Amino acid sequence: MRVSSCETGRTYNRWATNDSSGTAGLFQVHPGNVGRFVRWGDRHIVIGHQLYNSWVNAKVALYLSKGGTDWQEWDGVCQP
């Protein structure tokens, strides 16, 4: 919750977008990282606009953070 709050400017806005980096959603996931998640074996195909779906965004963030134990993909300011 702390990372999501920080990444969205304390709004928890699922439509949050960083225009300069292209990151999107609650956890500001970069669309370039989606391919890593799909290869992980998830049955759902994730495409860019689906990063605005809170459930999808959180699930990709959970994978990228190795179950919430490694937040190196995120800006140091928002890391727990």
RAQUI-V294836 format. One record per residue. N is the residue number from 1. NEAR is the number of other C-alpha atoms within 12 Angstrom. Layout:
# RAQUI-V294836
[[N:NEAR] [N:NEAR]]
This chain:
# RAQUI-V294836
[[1:19] [2:19] [3:32] [4:33] [5:22] [6:24] [7:32] [8:25] [9:22] [10:17] [11:18] [12:24] [13:23] [14:29] [15:25] [16:29] [17:26] [18:19] [19:12] [20:9] [21:14] [22:18] [23:31] [24:38] [25:39] [26:38] [27:48] [28:44] [29:48] [30:33] [31:28] [32:21] [33:27] [34:32] [35:21] [36:19] [37:30] [38:21] [39:15] [40:19] [41:14] [42:16] [43:10] [44:17] [45:19] [46:28] [47:22] [48:24] [49:23] [50:25] [51:35] [52:29] [53:24] [54:24] [55:18] [56:31] [57:35] [58:30] [59:29] [60:43] [61:38] [62:25] [63:28] [64:29] [65:23] [66:16] [67:13] [68:23] [69:14] [70:17] [71:24] [72:17] [73:27] [74:25] [75:19] [76:13] [77:16] [78:21] [79:21] [80:20]]
